[in-house]
Each structure stands twice: as structure tokens, then as C-alpha cells.
Amino acid sequence: MAEIITIDDPDDPRVRDYTGLTDVELRRRREPAEGLFIAEGEKVIRRAREAGYEMRSMLLSAKWIDVMRDVIDEMPAPVYAVTPDLAERVTGYHVHRGALASMRRKPLPTTGELLRGARRVVVMEAVNDHTNIGAIFRSAAALGMDAVLLSPDCADPLYRRSVKVSMGAVFSVPYARLETWPKGLDPVREAGFGLLALTPDDRARTLDDVAPHRMDRVALMLGAEGDGLSAKALAAADEWVRIPMSHGVDSLNVGAAAAVAFYAVASGRPGA
């Protein structure tokens, strides 16, 4: 059973994992370096544990101790009980859900390990918005994508905002980070995947025409909001694909476009 420790000093070193959660640049550097990430809210904490992530500690306001009692009783990590005011002073924001957990990261698989057994893969280039990362992972999990590959400059899927937006789906879809770009795509093609670049360019074929759900192995490439895929990424693709637009709309938000494209790629595939 975890020990419940009351904290009354925001500078207490025992709650260092939770300090400055609104400082994006600091947390982006610190969390991977220290091998941790923050799960926020009861559902996300439970999903992280179900996915096999080890808990370092929890930070709970008083009313959440009873809600999380079964988790507390099962884990050896300390539980820090704080007032809502103290939680805000530690983290830098009002913790609406009242429950935070510091979790240990797992080693990421290699590209080869990730592709083994996968048939529908998402490839993201330079997607740096944590909300978009979370939304894409949630859609990938819901719509049957098997894995995610990230270019070296993509945002961290385990950053608190990404995890929260995904509702824990970042724990459900395995992912790896490519070491080089776009050279890192070579093993994907060698593994038998067709590289489809999603772009609003008029020269691209529509998803209906390409019928990716009938392809054996597909890697769908997505670019960042606004800029889309780079010229190098487009050149590395086997084919360009697009979602037909109406009413003068030229493109969708990358999170919305991803969901539409995932359905087209995965729906009705043999063995699905």
C-alpha cells in the first residue's frame, strides 16, 4: 500500500516531478531526460497503469484520495496529498481534475520492431502542436491504425497535453521516433509499406481513387498544421493522396484530416 504524505510546502523536493507543468520548453527537455511523464485525471492515470507504465508517485487533492483508493492500495509509490491551492502553486495552473501521477517512461521500440506485424502505420513529420498529436493518436487508436512513426522534430506524445487530449490513447498505439528524416523512411518502404503522402495539392489522387484499404501495407504520412508535408517528404512518398473538399474549403485541420484518412486507410481491409 502506498504511503499518503501531506505536503504543505510548494518547494518540497518530493513534489519536484510536478513543478512548473505549464513551462512547455522546460518540461519538453526535462521529462524525457529524467524518464518521466505526467498523467492527468483519473481515467488517464488508470489507462497508463493498465498499459504497464510504472508509477513514481501521485499528487492528489483530498477528495480524490477515496476515488483513487484502489490504485493507492495496489501500488508502493508515495501519494502526496495537497490542497487545491497548493497544487496550483506547485504545478502553475488550477488542476481541475484534482489527480496527477508521475509515471516512468518505457524504452521506445526500434522502427523494425514497430513495423513487425503492423499493416497500417501513421507517419508524422514535424507535428509540434501537442493538441494535434493527442488528437491524431486518439483517432489512430479508434480507427484501427497499428502504429505511429515520428520524425525527429515531432512533439512528445507523452507530454501532459498530448496525453490528456488523447484520453490515454497514446498508451494504446505503439510508436517509435525515426533517427533521420526523410532517410528514416527507407526501412518502412523496405518492409513492404506503400508511402502515401496526405496533401491538399490538386495533383494528388483522391483517397477513393487510390483505395488504400485494399493495399496490403500502408504508411500514411501527415505534415504539420499549416505547412503540411515538406518538399523532401513529398518527394520520398510513393504517391500523393488527398481528401476531396467542397464549398471552397481548401483543407482540414491535421487532426480532422487524419481521422478521415485513417478511416479510408483501415476500413474494410482484409482481416480487419
C-alpha positions, 0 to 999 in steps of 0.5 A: 500500500502506498504511503499518503504524505501531506505536503504543505510546502510548494518547494518540497523536493518530493513534489519536484516531478510536478513543478512548473507543468505549464513551462512547455520548453522546460518540461519538453527537455526535462521529462524525457531526460529524467524518464518521466511523464505526467498523467492527468485525471483519473481515467488517464492515470488508470489507462497508463497503469493498465498499459504497464507504465510504472508509477513514481508517485501521485499528487492528489487533492483530498477528495480524490484520495477515496476515488483513487483508493484502489490504485493507492492500495495496489501500488508502493509509490508515495501519494502526496496529498495537497490542497487545491491551492497548493497544487496550483502553486506547485504545478502553475495552473488550477488542476481541475481534475484534482489527480496527477501521477508521475509515471516512468517512461518505457524504452521506445521500440526500434522502427523494425520492431514497430513495423513487425506485424503492423499493416497500417502505420501513421507517419508524422513529420514535424507535428509540434502542436501537442493538441494535434498529436493527442488528437491524431493518436486518439483517432489512430487508436479508434480507427484501427491504425497499428502504429505511429512513426515520428520524425525527429522534430515531432512533439512528445506524445507523452507530454501532459497535453498530448496525453490528456487530449488523447484520453490515454490513447497514446498508451494504446498505439505503439510508436517509435521516433525515426533517427533521420528524416526523410532517410528514416523512411527507407526501412518502412518502404523496405518492409513492404509499406506503400508511402502515401503522402496526405496533401491538399495539392490538386495533383494528388489522387483522391483517397477513393481513387487510390483505395488504400484499404485494399493495399496490403501495407500502408504508411500514411504520412501527415505534415504539420498544421499549416505547412503540411508535408515538406518538399523532401517528404513529398518527394520520398512518398510513393504517391500523393493522396488527398481528401476531396473538399467542397464549398471552397474549403481548401483543407482540414485541420491535421487532426480532422484530416487524419481521422478521415484518412485513417478511416479510408486507410483501415476500413474494410481491409482484409482481416480487419 
